[in-house]
Amino acid sequence: MPDVFADLVGQDEAVTELRRAAAAAAAVLRAAATDRTPALVAAGEADAGAGTPDPGTGMTHAWIFTGPPGSGRSVAARAFAAALQCAYGTGCGECPGCHTTMGGTNADVRLVVPEGLSIGVGEMRALVLRAASTPSGGRWQVVVIEDADRLTEAAGNALLKAIEEPPPRTVFLLCAPSTHPDDISVTIRSRCRVVPLRQPPATAVAEVLVRRDGIAPDVAQWAAAAAQGHVGRARRLARDPEARKRRAAVLAVPRRLTGVGAAFDAASALIEAAEAEAEASVAEADVAERAALQTALGAGGTGRGAAGAIRGAAGQLKELEKRQKSRATRAQRDALDRALVDLAGFYRDALTMALRAPVDPVHTDTAALAGAGAQKWDAEGSLRRLEAVLACRAAIDANVKPRIAVEAMMLALWKG
């Protein structure tokens, strides 16, 4: 059975660093067992090997995993959490600590995956309080926060206090696109060790799709290139016909931009497709959550007070609807962003062809269309169109209404 780091694609340097840190963490536990050190010490003060410790390989209580989308930030954080819970301190992938952590059932590993647009202070305070408890398995309490860039200011302050005065056996693992202040606060960054991840090469992504998912090599290679190194998107393209249809519809946009009306029609189609995809992705979870809450509040009961309990539950149902609406908005923006990444890849291909750059196209199946666009627009026109797509992504990220941002982009693509 492969170890816990096997699915971290194309990140050899990061894996080496995390293995050393996990070994140092195991050394801390062994020392604590013999009363030589009572708790987790600062980075570089404990190491698995003998002699003078290496400051770059020791264990510390707070980490930030950075990298572009698809680089494997959350995969790295979960794998490291499993290595910390590993009975052998290596992330063997076989012991109960590794199995339960990777399966999401380890009682000492708390995973925060924001479903809405942000992570609020209430959720963070509750998490920090729980994380201060003693590990039930005798190793570490590990808190993994995916998309830590979505922390509100108040939530970030609550987390900062915990990182400044960490419990002796608690480790915080944060995932963010970068260490820029827009993504993570400077004060949190200054108290964490940063593990930078890079965009994995398409060959490495294709290899893992073949090995782990049993996808045909030619399909895996195409999907890896089309996904631009994003492992999750590559898997969806390789396995989901609907994902391939949505991508084909996006890549047909340049042909449709024949006038102002066509530009607005293309914008509406893109927005509506993102909304439909998002609705489909959250519908099942929404129904299940509402049914579970109604059951917990006594729906269907016939005893004394059952009707009154349901009437008094309106506030809880309203709060659930609020969370579900936030999750749907996030899902819509994620779906739209995937479409914009595909569109950016098309104009990137046109730009490289106009410049006669010796690089492979992102979208091999639309290379002929990109080549025709390169001849029509030249390099400068292709670059302006690529910049329009990237500007649309930035505007949506800054909370501009998606429809307004997409309509402005389509007009810019038409005008060139």
ZIPE-V605868 format. One record per pair of residues at least 4 apart in sequence whose C-alpha atoms are under 6 Angstrom apart, sorted by sequence separation. I is the first residue (numbers start at 0). J is the second residue. If there is no record, write none. Layout:
i: <I,I>
j: <J,J>
This chain:
i: <1,31,66,71,81,95,98,99,150,155,161,180,207,208,209,219,222,235,257,267,278,294,332,339,351,372,373,376,386,395,411,30,31,85,92,99,100,134,150,178,180,209,214,223,256,293,300,351,376,394,30,31,46,82,99,134,208,226,236,256,395,82,226,236,64,82,43,81,43,223,43,46,85,222,45,84,85,348,391,43,205,222,42,205,222,42,81,42,344,41,205,81,204,349,353,26,349,387,23,201,23,201,23,349,353,22,353,147,107,147,148,201,140,141,146,147,159,200,350,384,139,140,141,142,143,144,145,146,199,139,141,142,198,118,123,350,117,118,119,107,108,109,110,111,112,117,120,23,24,108,120,148,23,119,131,148,380,20,19,20,20,346,343,343,277,277,274,273,21,273,21,273,25,22,21,4,3,3,2,2,3,2,72,61,67,60,61,62,63,64,65,66,61,63,65,65,70,39,70,38,62,66,61,62,63,64,65,66,62,64,65,66,225,224,225,266,266,263,262,262,256,69,69,9,115,115,114,116,115>
j: <5,35,70,75,85,99,102,103,154,159,165,184,211,212,213,223,226,239,261,271,282,298,336,343,355,376,377,380,390,399,415,35,36,90,97,104,105,139,155,183,185,214,219,228,261,298,305,356,381,399,36,37,52,88,105,140,214,232,242,262,401,89,233,243,72,90,52,90,53,233,54,57,96,233,57,96,97,360,404,57,219,236,57,220,237,58,97,59,361,59,223,100,223,369,373,47,370,408,45,223,46,224,47,373,377,47,378,173,134,174,175,228,168,169,174,175,187,228,378,412,168,169,170,171,172,173,174,175,228,169,171,172,228,149,154,381,149,150,151,140,141,142,143,144,145,150,153,57,58,142,154,182,58,154,166,183,415,56,56,57,58,385,385,388,330,331,331,331,82,334,83,335,88,88,88,78,78,90,90,91,92,92,174,170,176,170,171,172,173,174,175,176,172,174,176,177,197,167,198,167,191,195,191,192,193,194,195,196,193,195,196,197,361,361,362,405,406,406,409,410,413,229,230,199,325,326,326,329,329>
